[in-house]
Amino acid sequence: MYEDSSLQIYRFTCVADLTMNSIDSTKSLKQTVLSISLLYILELKFLLSALVVCINVSYSQLAHLQLVR
């Protein structure tokens, strides 16, 4: 699966930020859990968007093949 390098950099940056924030003793556990949850929600949204694009491409190719027949 193709993945944009800017997305990978963003993901690594978020993980690094979350790691540094969780090490900080003034950061509460609740805030850390919410930050990690938000990161996973964003990841899930990206994966669902990619799935929708793949389905749309598949349907358009199928429709094109049926028109060619």
N, C-alpha and C positions, 0 to 999 in steps of 0.2 A: 504494500500500500504506500502510495506517495505521501510524503509528509513535508510540508514547508519548513525550511530551516529556521525561519523567523519564529514559527510556532514552537519548535524545539528549544530555541534560545529563551523564549518567553516562559516555557514550562520549567526549564532549569533555573531561571531567575526566580520564579515563584517558589520553587522548592527551596532554593538557597535562602530566600527571604523568610520562608516559614521556619526553616531550620534555625536561622539566627534569632528569630522572634521567640521560638520555643526555648532557646538557651537563655534568653533574657529572663532574669528572675522576677522582674516586675510584670511580665506578661502573664495574664491569667490562663489557666488551662482551658477555660471556656472559650476565650478568644482564639486560642490556637486551634481548638477543635473546629470552631466555626470557619476559620481561615482555610483549614484543610478540606472541610466539607465544601466550601465555595469552589476551591480548586477542582475537586472531583466533579462538581456540578457543571463547571465550565468545560471540563474534558468530555463529559457525557453529552453536553450540548453540541460540541464540535463533532463527536462521533456520529450522533444522530443526523447532523447536517450532512456529513459525508455520505451516510447511508441513503438519505433522501436523494442526493445528487446521483449516486450510483443507480438507484431505482429509476430515476427520471431518464438517465442516459440509456439504461437497458430497455425501457419502454419505447423510447424514441427510435432506438435501433431496430427493435422488433416491428414497430409500425413501418419503418422504412423498408424492412425486408418483405413485409406483407404487401406493400405498395409495388415493390419491384416485381413480385410474382405476377 
